[in-house]
C-alpha cells in the first residue's frame, strides 16, 4: 500500500493520512513540509481523493473511515446552520 516514487499523487495523500493518524502532531506543518501546500488546499485534494474509485480499491478501510468522518462533519455543520444543534 505504500506509494511508489512517481505514483499517483492521490496515493501519496492516502499514505500520508494513514501515517499521520498514527503519529498525530501538527498536521499543518507536516502537510506544508511534505506537499508544499496549505492545509485548506490539502483537504480539498483529500476530499477529491476520497471520491475516486481507485482510492477505494487502494485502501478500502482508510477511505471508508475518512468518508464516514467527512459525512459526520457535514451533518454537524448543516445541523448547526439550521439551528438544530
LUMDOVEX-479399 format. One line per field, with one value per residue (C-alpha): residue number from 0; x, y, z. Coordinates in steps of 0.25 Angstrom, whole numbers, plus 5000, padded with zeros to 4 digits. Example, Ala and Ser with C-alpha at 12.3 -4.5 7.8 and 13.67 -1.06 7.14 Angstrom:
<nodes>
n: 0, 1
u: 5049, 5055
v: 4982, 4996
w: 5031, 5029
</nodes>
This chain:
<nodes>
n: 0, 1, 2, 3, 4, 5, 6, 7, 8, 9, 10, 11, 12, 13, 14, 15, 16, 17, 18, 19, 20, 21, 22, 23, 24, 25, 26, 27, 28, 29, 30, 31, 32, 33, 34, 35, 36, 37, 38, 39, 40, 41, 42, 43, 44, 45, 46, 47, 48, 49, 50, 51, 52, 53, 54, 55, 56, 57, 58, 59, 60, 61, 62, 63, 64, 65, 66, 67, 68, 69, 70, 71, 72, 73, 74, 75, 76, 77, 78, 79, 80, 81, 82, 83, 84
u: 5000, 5012, 5013, 5024, 5032, 5025, 5012, 4999, 4998, 4985, 4993, 5003, 4991, 4985, 4998, 5000, 4987, 4989, 5002, 4998, 4986, 4996, 5006, 4997, 5005, 5004, 4997, 4998, 5013, 5014, 5005, 5014, 5027, 5022, 5013, 5017, 5003, 4993, 4984, 4972, 4977, 4981, 4967, 4961, 4970, 4968, 4953, 4954, 4963, 4952, 4942, 4952, 4948, 4963, 4965, 4955, 4962, 4975, 4972, 4957, 4957, 4964, 4955, 4942, 4947, 4951, 4937, 4930, 4937, 4935, 4920, 4919, 4925, 4916, 4904, 4909, 4911, 4898, 4891, 4898, 4893, 4879, 4879, 4877, 4889
v: 5000, 5010, 5019, 5017, 5029, 5035, 5028, 5036, 5048, 5042, 5030, 5039, 5047, 5034, 5028, 5042, 5041, 5027, 5030, 5044, 5037, 5028, 5039, 5051, 5064, 5077, 5073, 5087, 5087, 5073, 5076, 5088, 5080, 5068, 5074, 5089, 5094, 5100, 5091, 5096, 5092, 5079, 5076, 5080, 5069, 5059, 5061, 5059, 5047, 5040, 5040, 5033, 5018, 5015, 5021, 5011, 5000, 5004, 5005, 5002, 5003, 5016, 5022, 5017, 5023, 5036, 5037, 5034, 5045, 5055, 5051, 5053, 5067, 5071, 5067, 5074, 5087, 5086, 5084, 5096, 5105, 5100, 5103, 5088, 5087
w: 5000, 5001, 4989, 4979, 4975, 4963, 4967, 4966, 4976, 4982, 4987, 4994, 5000, 5006, 5010, 5018, 5024, 5029, 5035, 5041, 5048, 5055, 5059, 5062, 5063, 5056, 5043, 5036, 5038, 5033, 5021, 5017, 5018, 5010, 5000, 5000, 5001, 5011, 5020, 5013, 4999, 5005, 5010, 4996, 4990, 5000, 4998, 4983, 4986, 4995, 4983, 4974, 4971, 4971, 4985, 4990, 4983, 4988, 5003, 5006, 5021, 5021, 5011, 5017, 5031, 5025, 5017, 5030, 5037, 5026, 5026, 5041, 5040, 5029, 5037, 5049, 5041, 5034, 5047, 5053, 5041, 5043, 5058, 5061, 5070
</nodes>
